[in-house]
């Protein structure tokens, strides 16, 4: 129609039209960029070698000590490798601590208490008596004997006389001039007990009649003291 005006037609630029119509160009550019970056990364990166050992940051590397070898009866064999010291850590002791002087000292056993002998009651000492024996008269079949008894102590004492005549017979016994005591005669043994106590320093005479016996007695004692002969 004559009365209507058409708008002028606009065309895109030539370059953008070529890019839009050819998308493989963008893909090729991206691939080339990735290949370049990969080559750069491979060149910059170096992998660890066979002798590589990680070292903590800020610490100097520690060289491993050589492994000593020792001789054995079957040949030379390598000993166990020593542990590698790590910086900042001290090795732990494995040997036992030495004993202290107090632990090494041996406590002596306690001394055994001294043996105590069982106590025995001591025998009383003989009385302070002096005794003497003698024969006064002899006759057929018998004799008269005497025992003089003296108290050597300062105090008054009683006493007991014992005279033995094995196989003999005691007829009688008496004290001269003092109160009488008591006596018994069995199996040829005379036992006489004093009456009143004998005063200190004084004496008394015990006489007795014996038959069918030797004038020498087998035993004569007064309060434990042996009679002397006179």
Buried (B, 14 or more C-beta within 10 A) or exposed (E): EEEEEEEEEEEEEEEEEEEEEEEEEEEEEEEEEEEEEEEEEEEEEEEEEEEEEEEEEEEEEEEEEEEEEEEEEEEEEEEEEEEEEEEEEEEEEEEEEEEEEEEEEEEEEEEEEEEEEEEEEEEEEEBBBBBBBEBEEEEEEBBBBBBBBBBEEEEEBBBBBBBBBEEBBBEEBBBEEBEEBEBEBEEBBBBBEBEEEBBEEEBBBBBBBBBEBEBEBBEBBBBBBEBEEE
